């Protein structure tokens, strides 16, 4: 299960973490967000210990969403050493996530 990142834990869980972190910005009412939810959960199991994976509910955590200029969801940010190194917007096939993860792990 992917972690829940929030306005209050984002600094500790994401920005201070030295692992590649994938942040899925989503909302309960967003169909495409719900469609990729299971993919995000699968990836969090498959890359457990290697990649930090979690979700930010944009309705409940407006500060983080605003800080990253999130205007369309789902928006998936790839963050390493506190910096955004890659991004995907919209529902994507699992292969697209895997390609980006592998590229940033090496």
N, C-alpha and C positions, 0 to 999 in steps of 0.2 A: 504493500500500500504506500502510495506517495505521501510525503509529509505535508502538513499544512503550514505554509509560510504566512506570516501575518505582519502587520505594521510594526508590532512590538518585537517579534523575533527575527525579522529579516536581516538586521545587522549581524547578529550572532550566527544564524543558520546559513546565511548566503554569503554576505560580504566578507566575513571573517574566516570563512571556510576556504582551505587551500585546494580542495577538490573541484573538479568541473561540476557546476551546479546547473540543473535545468529547472527553470521556473515556468510553470504553465499558468498564465493569467486566464481565468475562466469565470463564469457565472452560472448559477443554477438554471436560469431561464434560457440559456444559450444552447440551441440544439447541436451545432458543430462541436461545442465544448464538451457536451455530454458524450458525443460520438468518439472523441479521442481520449476521454477519461480512462477507459480500460487499457488503451495503448500505453498511456503514461504509467499506469499501475504495473503493467507487464515489464516495462523498461526498468522501473524501480526495483523489481525483483531480480531481473537479469543482470543489472549492473550494481547490485548491492555491494557496498564496500569500495566501489571504484568511482561511482558518480553519485552526487547528492541530488535527489530528484524530489520536487514538491510542487504544490499548487498554491496560488494566491486567488482567493475569491475577491473579485474586484468590487463587489457590492459591500463587503465587510471590511475591506482594507484599501480605502481610497488613497491613502498617502503613498504607499509603495507604487500603486498603479499610476498616480500622477507623477511621481519622481521619474518613472521610466517612459512617460508620454504614451501610455497604452490607450489607444483610441479604438482599436478593433480587437475582438476576441474570437476564438482563442488566439493568444499571442504567446509564443514560447521563446524565452530568452535563454541563451547559453552564457553563463557567467563564470569567469575564471579569474582568480585573484582580484575580485571586486569589480572587474570590468566586463561589459557585455562583449563577447567575442563572436556571437552569431545569433540569428533570429529566424524563427518561422512564424508565419501568420496564416491563420485559417486551418481547417481540418486537413491533415496530411497523412499519407500512408506511413506505416511503421518504418519502412525502409529509409525514408527521408530522415527520420530521427536517428536511426542507427548510423547512417553515413556521417552525419554531423558529429555524433558522439565519438565515433571512431577517429574522425579527423582531428578532434581536439584532445583526444587521449594520447595521441602519439607525439 
